[in-house]
Amino acid sequence: MSPTGGPAVDATGFRRLMARWATGVSVVTAHGPQGDAGLTVNALLSVSLRPPSVLVSLSNDADTLPVIEQSGHFGVSFLAAAQQPVSERFAATLGAEEKFRGVARHPGPNGSPLLDGGLGALECRVVDRTPAFDHVLVLGEVVHLEAGADGLPLVFFRSGYSAAEGTDRLRLPPRQP
Ligand SMILES: Cc1cc2nc3c(=O)[nH]c(=O)nc-3n(C[C@H](O)[C@H](O)[C@H](O)COP(=O)(O)O)c2cc1C
């Protein structure tokens, strides 16, 4: 049985299937009294355009989570293909100071560190926080946006890093009059 009483789905099978779901990679950050904090995140969803908002799913164990909650704001930096070492650094079990050592960044208008050299970055105001099993879903309204280089993204696929070379444009069926 699952924690909610439904039939149990094997966690290994679930993880294997989700590994086929390709995502981009971001670093979610916040600034607190102790300084900057951040972690690598691929559980990120663009929620609405009016207002622009995003949702991130953060582990209850993430040291960055309380910093975001205290700050009331968080930054999202979208990583470029060349930033795999940045992703590795922010996913490692390191102190916050160690994670940011030598990483070029600048503060957003509300103090969240935004990493340089990526595809772009957002700063969000926390508008909701929903517990979700061993994670917390943090909904943020985008209050600041910076477009970086329009290059190739870092992609996470099959539990590893991958390249996205695709340049084909989205084709939709013509609209009916
Ligand atoms: C590609 C990738 C994506 C990740 N996505 C998430 C995520 O969406 N949410 C999360 O809580 N952790 C995610 N992690 C794990 C965290 O980055 C990792 O646990 C980190 O060390 C937590 O840092 P902190 O405790 O300093 O906040 C991801 C790791 C990798 C490598």
Ligand as a Chemical Component Dictionary entry (heavy atoms), coordinates in Angstrom:
data_LIG
# 
_chem_comp.id                   LIG 
_chem_comp.type                 NON-POLYMER 
_chem_comp.pdbx_formal_charge   0 
_chem_comp.three_letter_code    LIG 
# 
loop_
_chem_comp_atom.comp_id 
_chem_comp_atom.atom_id 
_chem_comp_atom.alt_atom_id 
_chem_comp_atom.type_symbol 
_chem_comp_atom.charge 
_chem_comp_atom.model_Cartn_x 
_chem_comp_atom.model_Cartn_y 
_chem_comp_atom.model_Cartn_z 
_chem_comp_atom.pdbx_ordinal 
LIG C1  C1  C 0 19.856 17.132 -12.250 1  
LIG C2  C2  C 0 19.419 17.243 -10.807 2  
LIG C3  C3  C 0 18.154 17.709 -10.509 3  
LIG C4  C4  C 0 17.724 17.838 -9.184  4  
LIG N1  N1  N 0 16.464 18.303 -8.938  5  
LIG C5  C5  C 0 16.053 18.468 -7.663  6  
LIG C6  C6  C 0 14.739 18.992 -7.409  7  
LIG O1  O1  O 0 13.985 19.303 -8.322  8  
LIG N2  N2  N 0 14.372 19.174 -6.107  9  
LIG C7  C7  C 0 15.198 18.842 -5.050  10 
LIG O2  O2  O 0 14.797 19.021 -3.900  11 
LIG N3  N3  N 0 16.446 18.333 -5.276  12 
LIG C8  C8  C 0 16.874 18.154 -6.551  13 
LIG N4  N4  N 0 18.138 17.660 -6.798  14 
LIG C9  C9  C 0 18.996 17.303 -5.662  15 
LIG C10 C10 C 0 19.607 18.542 -4.984  16 
LIG O3  O3  O 0 20.248 19.389 -5.926  17 
LIG C11 C11 C 0 20.641 18.106 -3.919  18 
LIG O4  O4  O 0 20.008 17.265 -2.983  19 
LIG C12 C12 C 0 21.294 19.280 -3.207  20 
LIG O5  O5  O 0 22.491 18.832 -2.589  21 
LIG C13 C13 C 0 20.464 19.937 -2.113  22 
LIG O6  O6  O 0 21.189 21.061 -1.647  23 
LIG P1  P1  P 0 20.899 21.817 -0.270  24 
LIG O7  O7  O 0 20.624 20.775 0.802   25 
LIG O8  O8  O 0 22.154 22.615 0.003   26 
LIG O9  O9  O 0 19.713 22.734 -0.486  27 
LIG C14 C14 C 0 18.590 17.498 -8.120  28 
LIG C15 C15 C 0 19.874 17.014 -8.428  29 
LIG C16 C16 C 0 20.276 16.890 -9.751  30 
LIG C17 C17 C 0 21.665 16.380 -10.055 31 
# 
loop_
_chem_comp_bond.comp_id 
_chem_comp_bond.atom_id_1 
_chem_comp_bond.atom_id_2 
_chem_comp_bond.value_order 
_chem_comp_bond.pdbx_ordinal 
LIG C1  C2  SING 1  
LIG C2  C3  SING 2  
LIG C2  C16 DOUB 3  
LIG C3  C4  DOUB 4  
LIG C4  N1  SING 5  
LIG C4  C14 SING 6  
LIG N1  C5  DOUB 7  
LIG C5  C6  SING 8  
LIG C5  C8  SING 9  
LIG C6  O1  DOUB 10 
LIG C6  N2  SING 11 
LIG N2  C7  SING 12 
LIG C7  O2  DOUB 13 
LIG C7  N3  SING 14 
LIG N3  C8  DOUB 15 
LIG C8  N4  SING 16 
LIG N4  C9  SING 17 
LIG N4  C14 SING 18 
LIG C9  C10 SING 19 
LIG C10 O3  SING 20 
LIG C10 C11 SING 21 
LIG C11 O4  SING 22 
LIG C11 C12 SING 23 
LIG C12 O5  SING 24 
LIG C12 C13 SING 25 
LIG C13 O6  SING 26 
LIG O6  P1  SING 27 
LIG P1  O7  DOUB 28 
LIG P1  O8  SING 29 
LIG P1  O9  SING 30 
LIG C14 C15 DOUB 31 
LIG C15 C16 SING 32 
LIG C16 C17 SING 33 
# 
